[in-house]
C-alpha cells in the first residue's frame, strides 16, 4: 500500500500528466471519439442506476474502482460498492443524471468533471421528496480492448461543511 506521501505524489504526477499530455510539441491527436465514448459511458451509468441495474452500471467501471464521497470512508472495488448500495433507502425511487463541465483525454487516461443530481421520489405516491446536486470527477482508463472504464470517482459538495462542535472536555474560556 502507498503511504500518504506517496499517494499524494502519485495523484500530483497523474494531474500533471493529464494537464500536460499533448504539450510535448508532437502532433495533436483527435480525441473526440474517446470523449464521445466516455460521455456514452456516463449516460449508461445513469441509465443503469436509474433502472436499478447495478450490474450494468458496474460494467462501466474497473474492478478496482475507488469511490471517494464526503463524510464516508473510501469504497474500494465493485463488491464493496455494491454492498454499500444495499443501504440506499428502499421507500424512494432514485433518479440520477450527470452534467459534464469538462472532459479531457490524454493517451490512455481521461477525466470528466461536472455535477450530478440525484432526485428522490416517494415510491408510493410518486411525490418528489428531495434532490441534491453535488460535484464529481471521474477518472477513466482506456482498456486494452479500447473501452473506457471508470477507475476513480471523487464526489464533493458545494455546501460548506457543518461547524465543528466544541470539545466538551476542553476547559471553558
C-alpha positions as CSV (number, residue, x, y, z in Angstrom):
1,X,0.0,0.0,0.0
2,X,1.1,3.5,-0.6
3,X,1.8,5.8,2.3
4,X,0.0,9.2,2.4
5,X,3.0,11.0,0.9
6,X,3.4,8.5,-1.9
7,X,-0.4,8.7,-2.6
8,X,-0.2,12.5,-2.8
9,X,2.8,12.3,-5.1
10,X,1.1,9.8,-7.4
11,X,-2.0,12.0,-7.6
12,X,0.1,15.0,-8.4
13,X,2.0,13.1,-11.1
14,X,-1.3,12.0,-12.7
15,X,-2.7,15.5,-12.6
16,X,0.5,16.9,-14.2
17,X,0.4,14.1,-16.8
18,X,-3.2,14.8,-17.7
19,X,-2.7,18.6,-17.8
20,X,0.4,18.5,-19.9
21,X,-0.3,15.5,-22.2
22,X,-0.2,16.9,-25.7
23,X,2.1,19.8,-24.7
24,X,5.2,18.0,-25.9
25,X,5.2,19.5,-29.3
26,X,4.2,16.3,-31.1
27,X,1.2,16.1,-33.4
28,X,-2.0,16.5,-31.6
29,X,-4.5,13.7,-31.6
30,X,-8.2,14.0,-32.3
31,X,-9.8,12.8,-29.0
32,X,-13.4,13.4,-30.0
33,X,-14.1,9.6,-30.4
34,X,-12.6,9.0,-26.9
35,X,-14.6,11.8,-25.4
36,X,-17.8,10.5,-27.0
37,X,-17.1,7.0,-25.6
38,X,-16.7,8.5,-22.1
39,X,-19.9,10.5,-22.4
40,X,-21.7,7.3,-23.6
41,X,-20.4,5.5,-20.5
42,X,-21.7,8.3,-18.2
43,X,-25.1,8.0,-19.9
44,X,-25.1,4.2,-19.4
45,X,-24.1,4.6,-15.7
46,X,-27.1,6.9,-15.1
47,X,-29.5,4.8,-17.2
48,X,-28.5,1.6,-15.4
49,X,-28.5,3.2,-11.9
50,X,-32.0,4.7,-12.6
51,X,-33.2,1.3,-13.7
52,X,-31.7,-0.4,-10.6
53,X,-29.5,-2.5,-12.9
54,X,-26.3,-2.2,-10.8
55,X,-24.6,-5.0,-12.7
56,X,-24.9,-2.9,-15.9
57,X,-23.7,0.2,-14.0
58,X,-20.7,-1.7,-12.6
59,X,-19.8,-2.9,-16.1
60,X,-18.8,0.7,-16.8
61,X,-16.1,0.6,-14.0
62,X,-12.8,-1.2,-13.4
63,X,-12.8,-4.0,-10.8
64,X,-10.5,-1.8,-8.6
65,X,-12.7,1.3,-8.8
66,X,-12.3,3.7,-5.9
67,X,-15.2,5.9,-4.8
68,X,-14.5,8.8,-2.5
69,X,-17.5,10.7,-1.1
70,X,-17.8,13.4,1.5
71,X,-18.1,12.1,5.1
72,X,-17.7,8.5,4.1
73,X,-14.8,6.1,4.1
74,X,-13.4,5.3,0.7
75,X,-15.0,2.5,-1.1
76,X,-12.5,0.2,-2.9
77,X,-13.8,-2.3,-5.5
78,X,-17.1,-3.2,-7.1
79,X,-18.0,-5.7,-4.4
80,X,-17.7,-3.1,-1.6
81,X,-19.6,-0.5,-3.7
82,X,-22.4,-3.0,-4.4
83,X,-22.6,-3.8,-0.7
84,X,-22.9,0.0,0.0
85,X,-25.8,0.4,-2.4
86,X,-27.8,-2.1,-0.3
87,X,-28.0,0.8,2.2
88,X,-29.9,3.0,-0.1
89,X,-33.4,4.0,1.1
90,X,-36.0,1.5,-0.1
91,X,-39.0,3.7,0.1
92,X,-37.9,6.1,-2.6
93,X,-37.1,6.0,-6.3
94,X,-33.8,7.5,-7.1
95,X,-33.0,9.2,-10.4
96,X,-29.5,10.4,-11.2
97,X,-28.0,12.5,-14.0
98,X,-24.6,13.8,-14.8
99,X,-23.9,17.2,-16.2
100,X,-20.4,17.4,-17.6
101,X,-18.5,20.7,-17.4
102,X,-15.1,19.5,-18.5
103,X,-13.8,16.4,-20.3
104,X,-10.2,15.8,-21.3
105,X,-8.4,12.7,-22.7
106,X,-4.7,12.3,-22.8
107,X,-3.3,9.0,-24.0
108,X,-5.0,6.1,-22.1
109,X,-6.3,8.4,-19.3
110,X,-9.2,10.7,-19.2
111,X,-11.1,12.7,-16.7
112,X,-14.6,14.1,-16.6
113,X,-15.7,16.8,-14.2
114,X,-19.1,18.2,-13.5
115,X,-22.1,17.8,-11.3
116,X,-24.5,15.0,-10.6
117,X,-28.1,15.5,-9.5
118,X,-30.0,12.8,-7.5
119,X,-33.7,13.3,-7.4
120,X,-35.8,11.3,-4.9
121,X,-39.5,10.4,-5.2
122,X,-41.7,8.6,-2.8
123,X,-42.4,5.1,-4.2
124,X,-46.0,5.0,-3.0
125,X,-47.2,8.4,-4.2
126,X,-44.5,9.4,-6.8
127,X,-44.2,12.8,-5.0
128,X,-40.7,14.4,-5.1
129,X,-39.2,14.2,-1.6
130,X,-35.8,15.6,-2.3
131,X,-33.0,16.5,-4.6
132,X,-29.3,17.0,-4.2
133,X,-26.7,18.3,-6.6
134,X,-23.0,17.6,-5.9
135,X,-19.8,17.9,-7.8
136,X,-17.8,14.9,-9.1
137,X,-14.7,13.9,-11.0
138,X,-14.5,10.6,-12.9
139,X,-11.1,9.4,-13.9
140,X,-11.2,6.9,-16.8
141,X,-8.6,4.4,-18.1
142,X,-8.7,3.0,-21.6
143,X,-8.7,-0.8,-21.6
144,X,-6.6,-3.0,-23.9
145,X,-9.8,-3.6,-26.0
146,X,-10.3,0.1,-26.4
147,X,-13.2,0.5,-23.9
148,X,-13.1,3.4,-21.4
149,X,-13.9,2.3,-17.8
150,X,-14.2,4.4,-14.7
151,X,-11.3,4.0,-12.4
152,X,-11.8,6.6,-9.8
153,X,-14.9,8.6,-8.7
154,X,-14.4,11.6,-6.4
155,X,-17.5,13.4,-5.1
156,X,-17.8,16.5,-3.1
157,X,-20.4,19.0,-2.0
158,X,-20.6,22.7,-2.9
159,X,-22.0,23.3,0.6
160,X,-19.8,24.4,3.5
161,X,-19.1,21.6,6.0
162,X,-21.1,21.8,9.2
163,X,-19.4,23.6,12.0
164,X,-17.2,21.6,14.3
165,X,-18.8,21.3,17.7
166,X,-16.8,22.4,20.7
167,X,-14.8,19.8,22.6
168,X,-16.8,19.1,25.7
169,X,-13.5,18.1,27.5
170,X,-11.9,21.4,26.7
171,X,-11.7,23.9,29.6
172,X,-14.2,26.8,29.4
173,X,-12.7,30.1,28.2
